[in-house]
Amino acid sequence: MKFEVNYMVKIRKHIFVCVNERSSENPKGCCSSKNSLEIMTKIKRITKKSGADDIRVNKSGCLGNCEKGVACVIYPDGIWYTLPDEEKAIIEVSNHILGGKIASDYLMLE
């Protein structure tokens, strides 16, 4: 069987938002309990509405930082955010994804 590819969508940025679920007893917590799926969906809608078809926003498993809040990483930039479920944060991070300045208030610190 032969497949032909007539076009290739080049992805400029790939965003992963942790939607991992853990037991409520786990001291690390989990991103899922902090509305991570809803946050990811809002970011995805904003990027799609902008017309940017070279940006992918996906849910991910554990990114290893759930105790800091909802974990988000942007590739190829290598920038990590802790995302609160607040409109201001979601807009600022989305603006960065779309080519604006880094949303420094939400950078994940070590």
ZAVEXGU-813944 format. One record per residue (C-alpha): chain; x, y, z. Coordinates in steps of 0.2 Angstrom, whole numbers, plus 5000, padded with zeros to 4 digits. Each point is the difference from the previous one (the first is absolute). Layout:
<recs>
<rec><chain>A</chain><xx>X</xx><yy>Y</yy><zz>Z</zz></rec>
...
</recs>
This chain:
<recs>
<rec><chain>A</chain><xx>5000</xx><yy>5000</yy><zz>5000</zz></rec>
<rec><chain>A</chain><xx>5007</xx><yy>5017</yy><zz>4995</zz></rec>
<rec><chain>A</chain><xx>4996</xx><yy>5016</yy><zz>5009</zz></rec>
<rec><chain>A</chain><xx>5003</xx><yy>5017</yy><zz>4992</zz></rec>
<rec><chain>A</chain><xx>5002</xx><yy>5016</yy><zz>5011</zz></rec>
<rec><chain>A</chain><xx>4994</xx><yy>5015</yy><zz>4990</zz></rec>
<rec><chain>A</chain><xx>5004</xx><yy>5012</yy><zz>5014</zz></rec>
<rec><chain>A</chain><xx>5009</xx><yy>5001</yy><zz>5016</zz></rec>
<rec><chain>A</chain><xx>4994</xx><yy>5011</yy><zz>5014</zz></rec>
<rec><chain>A</chain><xx>5016</xx><yy>5007</yy><zz>5008</zz></rec>
<rec><chain>A</chain><xx>4997</xx><yy>5002</yy><zz>5019</zz></rec>
<rec><chain>A</chain><xx>5009</xx><yy>5016</yy><zz>5007</zz></rec>
<rec><chain>A</chain><xx>4995</xx><yy>4997</yy><zz>5018</zz></rec>
<rec><chain>A</chain><xx>4994</xx><yy>4985</yy><zz>5010</zz></rec>
<rec><chain>A</chain><xx>4992</xx><yy>5003</yy><zz>5017</zz></rec>
<rec><chain>A</chain><xx>4997</xx><yy>4987</yy><zz>5012</zz></rec>
<rec><chain>A</chain><xx>4989</xx><yy>5002</yy><zz>5016</zz></rec>
<rec><chain>A</chain><xx>5000</xx><yy>4987</yy><zz>5013</zz></rec>
<rec><chain>A</chain><xx>4984</xx><yy>4992</yy><zz>5004</zz></rec>
<rec><chain>A</chain><xx>5007</xx><yy>4986</yy><zz>5011</zz></rec>
<rec><chain>A</chain><xx>4988</xx><yy>4993</yy><zz>5013</zz></rec>
<rec><chain>A</chain><xx>5007</xx><yy>4994</yy><zz>5017</zz></rec>
<rec><chain>A</chain><xx>4992</xx><yy>4994</yy><zz>5016</zz></rec>
<rec><chain>A</chain><xx>4994</xx><yy>5015</yy><zz>5011</zz></rec>
<rec><chain>A</chain><xx>5012</xx><yy>4993</yy><zz>5014</zz></rec>
<rec><chain>A</chain><xx>5015</xx><yy>5002</yy><zz>4989</zz></rec>
<rec><chain>A</chain><xx>5011</xx><yy>5015</yy><zz>5007</zz></rec>
<rec><chain>A</chain><xx>5005</xx><yy>5006</yy><zz>4982</zz></rec>
<rec><chain>A</chain><xx>4981</xx><yy>5002</yy><zz>4996</zz></rec>
<rec><chain>A</chain><xx>4995</xx><yy>4999</yy><zz>4982</zz></rec>
<rec><chain>A</chain><xx>4997</xx><yy>5013</yy><zz>4986</zz></rec>
<rec><chain>A</chain><xx>4983</xx><yy>4992</yy><zz>4995</zz></rec>
<rec><chain>A</chain><xx>4993</xx><yy>5006</yy><zz>5017</zz></rec>
<rec><chain>A</chain><xx>5005</xx><yy>5017</yy><zz>4996</zz></rec>
<rec><chain>A</chain><xx>4990</xx><yy>5001</yy><zz>4984</zz></rec>
<rec><chain>A</chain><xx>5014</xx><yy>4997</yy><zz>4988</zz></rec>
<rec><chain>A</chain><xx>4989</xx><yy>4993</yy><zz>4987</zz></rec>
<rec><chain>A</chain><xx>4989</xx><yy>5015</yy><zz>5000</zz></rec>
<rec><chain>A</chain><xx>5016</xx><yy>5011</yy><zz>4999</zz></rec>
<rec><chain>A</chain><xx>5007</xx><yy>4991</yy><zz>4986</zz></rec>
<rec><chain>A</chain><xx>4983</xx><yy>5001</yy><zz>4990</zz></rec>
<rec><chain>A</chain><xx>5000</xx><yy>5019</yy><zz>5003</zz></rec>
<rec><chain>A</chain><xx>5018</xx><yy>5002</yy><zz>4993</zz></rec>
<rec><chain>A</chain><xx>4996</xx><yy>4988</yy><zz>4986</zz></rec>
<rec><chain>A</chain><xx>4984</xx><yy>5011</yy><zz>4995</zz></rec>
<rec><chain>A</chain><xx>5010</xx><yy>5016</yy><zz>5001</zz></rec>
<rec><chain>A</chain><xx>5014</xx><yy>4994</yy><zz>4989</zz></rec>
<rec><chain>A</chain><xx>4987</xx><yy>4993</yy><zz>4987</zz></rec>
<rec><chain>A</chain><xx>4990</xx><yy>5016</yy><zz>5000</zz></rec>
<rec><chain>A</chain><xx>5016</xx><yy>5009</yy><zz>4996</zz></rec>
<rec><chain>A</chain><xx>5001</xx><yy>4990</yy><zz>4984</zz></rec>
<rec><chain>A</chain><xx>5017</xx><yy>4993</yy><zz>5005</zz></rec>
<rec><chain>A</chain><xx>5000</xx><yy>4983</yy><zz>4991</zz></rec>
<rec><chain>A</chain><xx>5018</xx><yy>4997</yy><zz>5004</zz></rec>
<rec><chain>A</chain><xx>4997</xx><yy>4998</yy><zz>5019</zz></rec>
<rec><chain>A</chain><xx>4995</xx><yy>4984</yy><zz>5009</zz></rec>
<rec><chain>A</chain><xx>4993</xx><yy>5000</yy><zz>5018</zz></rec>
<rec><chain>A</chain><xx>4999</xx><yy>4983</yy><zz>5007</zz></rec>
<rec><chain>A</chain><xx>4996</xx><yy>4992</yy><zz>5017</zz></rec>
<rec><chain>A</chain><xx>5015</xx><yy>4990</yy><zz>5007</zz></rec>
<rec><chain>A</chain><xx>5003</xx><yy>4988</yy><zz>5014</zz></rec>
<rec><chain>A</chain><xx>5010</xx><yy>5005</yy><zz>5015</zz></rec>
<rec><chain>A</chain><xx>5013</xx><yy>5013</yy><zz>4997</zz></rec>
<rec><chain>A</chain><xx>5008</xx><yy>4997</yy><zz>5017</zz></rec>
<rec><chain>A</chain><xx>4995</xx><yy>5017</yy><zz>5008</zz></rec>
<rec><chain>A</chain><xx>4982</xx><yy>4997</yy><zz>5006</zz></rec>
<rec><chain>A</chain><xx>5004</xx><yy>5007</yy><zz>5017</zz></rec>
<rec><chain>A</chain><xx>5003</xx><yy>5017</yy><zz>4993</zz></rec>
<rec><chain>A</chain><xx>4983</xx><yy>5002</yy><zz>4991</zz></rec>
<rec><chain>A</chain><xx>4994</xx><yy>4995</yy><zz>4983</zz></rec>
<rec><chain>A</chain><xx>5016</xx><yy>4997</yy><zz>4990</zz></rec>
<rec><chain>A</chain><xx>5002</xx><yy>5006</yy><zz>4982</zz></rec>
<rec><chain>A</chain><xx>5015</xx><yy>4999</yy><zz>4988</zz></rec>
<rec><chain>A</chain><xx>5003</xx><yy>5008</yy><zz>4984</zz></rec>
<rec><chain>A</chain><xx>5011</xx><yy>4993</yy><zz>4986</zz></rec>
<rec><chain>A</chain><xx>5011</xx><yy>5004</yy><zz>4992</zz></rec>
<rec><chain>A</chain><xx>5002</xx><yy>5014</yy><zz>5012</zz></rec>
<rec><chain>A</chain><xx>5003</xx><yy>4989</yy><zz>5015</zz></rec>
<rec><chain>A</chain><xx>4990</xx><yy>5012</yy><zz>5011</zz></rec>
<rec><chain>A</chain><xx>4990</xx><yy>4993</yy><zz>5015</zz></rec>
<rec><chain>A</chain><xx>4985</xx><yy>5008</yy><zz>5008</zz></rec>
<rec><chain>A</chain><xx>4990</xx><yy>4997</yy><zz>5015</zz></rec>
<rec><chain>A</chain><xx>4982</xx><yy>5005</yy><zz>4995</zz></rec>
<rec><chain>A</chain><xx>4987</xx><yy>5006</yy><zz>5012</zz></rec>
<rec><chain>A</chain><xx>4982</xx><yy>4998</yy><zz>4994</zz></rec>
<rec><chain>A</chain><xx>4998</xx><yy>5019</yy><zz>4997</zz></rec>
<rec><chain>A</chain><xx>4996</xx><yy>5009</yy><zz>4985</zz></rec>
<rec><chain>A</chain><xx>5014</xx><yy>5012</yy><zz>5001</zz></rec>
<rec><chain>A</chain><xx>5013</xx><yy>4986</yy><zz>5001</zz></rec>
<rec><chain>A</chain><xx>4992</xx><yy>4990</yy><zz>4986</zz></rec>
<rec><chain>A</chain><xx>5000</xx><yy>5016</yy><zz>4988</zz></rec>
<rec><chain>A</chain><xx>5018</xx><yy>5005</yy><zz>5005</zz></rec>
<rec><chain>A</chain><xx>5007</xx><yy>4982</yy><zz>4997</zz></rec>
<rec><chain>A</chain><xx>4990</xx><yy>4999</yy><zz>4984</zz></rec>
<rec><chain>A</chain><xx>5007</xx><yy>5016</yy><zz>4994</zz></rec>
<rec><chain>A</chain><xx>5017</xx><yy>4994</yy><zz>5002</zz></rec>
<rec><chain>A</chain><xx>4996</xx><yy>4984</yy><zz>4991</zz></rec>
<rec><chain>A</chain><xx>4994</xx><yy>5011</yy><zz>4985</zz></rec>
<rec><chain>A</chain><xx>5016</xx><yy>5009</yy><zz>4999</zz></rec>
<rec><chain>A</chain><xx>4999</xx><yy>5013</yy><zz>5014</zz></rec>
<rec><chain>A</chain><xx>5011</xx><yy>5002</yy><zz>5015</zz></rec>
<rec><chain>A</chain><xx>5003</xx><yy>4987</yy><zz>5014</zz></rec>
<rec><chain>A</chain><xx>4987</xx><yy>5001</yy><zz>5013</zz></rec>
<rec><chain>A</chain><xx>5013</xx><yy>5001</yy><zz>5014</zz></rec>
<rec><chain>A</chain><xx>4987</xx><yy>5000</yy><zz>5014</zz></rec>
<rec><chain>A</chain><xx>4996</xx><yy>4982</yy><zz>4996</zz></rec>
<rec><chain>A</chain><xx>5017</xx><yy>4993</yy><zz>4997</zz></rec>
<rec><chain>A</chain><xx>5003</xx><yy>4984</yy><zz>5009</zz></rec>
<rec><chain>A</chain><xx>5014</xx><yy>5003</yy><zz>5012</zz></rec>
<rec><chain>A</chain><xx>5012</xx><yy>4986</yy><zz>5008</zz></rec>
</recs>
